[in-house]
Amino acid sequence: MGERPYKCFDCGKRFLQSAHLIAHQRTHTGEMPYKCPDCGKSFNRSSNLERHQIVHIREKPHKCLDSGEKFSDKSQLTTHHRSHPEAKPYVCKDCGNSFIQSSDLIVHQRVHTGETPYKCPDCGKNFTRSSNLTRHQRTHTGEKTHKCLDCGKSFIQSSDVIFHQKSHTGETPFKCSDCGRYFSRSSNLARHRRIHTGERPHTCLDCGNSFIQSSDLLVHQKIHMRGKTP
């Protein structure tokens, strides 16, 4: 008990840090101090607001790096950039994003050219940025620097902890346009939509049967494996 000195008097739950207790108590008081500037929805934690804003990023993925304003298509962003070209003089001719330094533009242009100069010495995979290589190398070292404040579980990438935290908040921002069902991950939504589209990308090389999920294919292949066993 001494390891978690901060106790909630409403439910008895204990925490390592006072900040965690304060955030937890909002579940009892109903306080929602973090408001989304895009839609006005409020949240009890800043991390929950950040996860929610992913929805708006997908609605308007083209963001002006000067003003923070977002647009639904690239042409709107390019037009908007002309309102303050002096702020960042280095402009990408492919997408219209502008940068303060020429080095930033060079790194950005690798998105369009496909250049990946940073190579992992362990597996040979290449990356456009040194920071992406550093993050990737944690998969080899096992280093987990991103920690969930709710349960203490650690993850290699920040995106992994964001998805994990949805198990605590129950947030499911990815909606199926066909049936209205919600999902916590875009990959889960993509897999679910195959039910509607009929897509079966996982094919058995032995008999040609196709399946929606790779797990279904693995189960099916055991039939052939049993037949090959002497």
N, C-alpha and C positions, 0 to 999 in steps of 0.2 A: 504493500500500500504506500510505503514511503517513496517509491519511485514516481508516483503520480500524486503530487501534493495538492493539486487544485481540484476541489470537489464541487460538483453541481448540487446545490441543496434541493433542487426540484426532483431530480431522478437518481442522484447518488453516483453518477458517472464521474470518473476521475481523469485528469489530464496532466501531461508533463509540463505544459506551459500555460501561463495565465491567458495568453492570446487565444489558445485553443478553447479554453473554458468560455471566454467571452463570446467567441464565434458560436460555440455549442448552445449557449443560453438563449440565443436568438430563436432556436427551435421552440423554446417555451414561450418567449415574449412575443414572437411574431414579427420582430423588428427586421426590416428589409432595407438596409442603408445603401445598397449598391444598385443604382438604377441604370438601365440600358439607355444610352443616348439615342439609339435608333428607333426603339418602339415603346420605351417607357416602362417596360417590365422590370420589377425589382427583385433583388436576391439578398439572401442573408450572408453570403460570402463573396468576396471579390473573385475567387476561383470559379464559383458557379456562374458569375456574370461573364467571365472570360470564355467559359465553355459555351454559354448561350450565344455569345456574339459570333461564334462560328457559323450559325444559321444565317446571319446577315452577310457574312463574308462570302458565303456561297451564292446569296441572292445578288450581291454586287461585288464580284471578285476583283474588279479593276480599281485599285486604290491609288490616289494621288499621294506621293510621298512628301509633297510640300505642305498641303493643307489637311490631309487625312480624309478628304471627301472621297466617296466611293461611287462607282458607276457600274451599270449592268453590262455595258459593252465597251470595247477598246476605243472605238471612234469617239465616244463621249469623253473618255479620259484624255485623248489626244487634243480635242477641242478645248477642254478645260485647262490643259497645261499652258496654252497660249496666253491665258490670263495672268500668269506670273512666270514667264520664262527666265527672268533675271535671277530667280532664287536658286536654280540649279542649272548651270549652263550646259552640262553634258547630257545630251538627249539621245535616247536609243531610237534609231530609225525604224526598227522593227515593230515596237509596241508603243512608243511615245513616252515611256517613263524617263524622268530626268534625274540627274545626280550631281552632287556637289563636287566630287572629285572624279577625274578621268579613270582612276583605278577602280572605283566602284562601278563605273559603266562597263569597263573591260570584264569584270567578274560577272556582271549581269548578262552581258551578251552571250556568255557561254550557254545560257538557257536556250538561245535561238540557234547557235552554231553546233551545239552538242559536244563542245570541247570539254574533256574531263582530265585535267593535268595532274590531279592528286590521286596516286595509286596506293592501295593498301598492300603492304609488304607481306601480309599473311595469306590473302586469298586472291590478290590481283585485281580486285574491283576498283573502278575509277570513279572520281567525284569532281564536281565543278568547283567546290570550295574546300579549303583546308579544314574548316569547322565541321563540314559534313563527313570528312574522312575521320576526324577525331571522334565524332559521335558513332560512326560505324565501327571503329576499332574496339569500342566497348563490348561489341558482340563477341569478340575474341577474348578479351581480358575478363569479361564477366562483371566489369565495374558497373554499379547501379547508383547513379548520383541523384535521381529524381524520386523523392519520397512522398507518399500519401500522408497528409496530415491527420486524416481520420483514423487510419488503422496502422500506419507505420510501414506498410509494404513499400519496397523500393523497386525502381524500374530503370532500365538502361536509357530510354528516351522519354522526353517530356510528353510526347503525344501518347505514350503508353499509360502514363499516370493520369492524363486527362480522361482517357477512355475508361480507365479503372475507376476513377472517382464517380463516374455515372452510376456505378453499382451502389454508391452511398446516397446519391441525390435522386436516383430513379429517372434522370433526364433521358429522353429519347427523341433527339431532334431530327432524325432522318425518317421522312414520311413516304410511304409507298403511294404513288399517284393513282394506282389502279384500285387498291382496296382500302386505303387510308390507315393501314397498320404502321406503327412507329417502331424505330430501331435505334439502338444506342451507337451503332457503328455503320458507316457508309458501306463497308464490305458485307455486313449482314443484310443490308437492304438490297445490295446488288445480287446476292445469292438468293434472297427471297423472290426477287422479281422474275427469276427464271421460271417460277411456277406459272406466272402470267404469260411470259413470252414463249415458253416451251423450249428454251435453249438448254442443250445438254452438252456442255463442253468437255466432259470427262469420258473418254472412249476407251473401251476394253480392246487391247491389241490382239487378243485371242479370238474373240467372236464378233467384234464390231458393235456390241451393245453400248449405248451412251447413257450417261447419268448426269443429274443436276449437280450433285456434290461429289467431291473427291472421296469422301468417306463411304458413300454408297458404292463407288467403283471398287474400293478396297475390299468391302464385304463381298461383292460379286466375284472378284478375282479368286477368292478362296475356293469357289466351285471348281475352277480350272486347276488350282493347285492340288486339290484332293484327287482329281482325275489323273494327275501326272505322278502321284505318289505310288511307288511299286508295292 
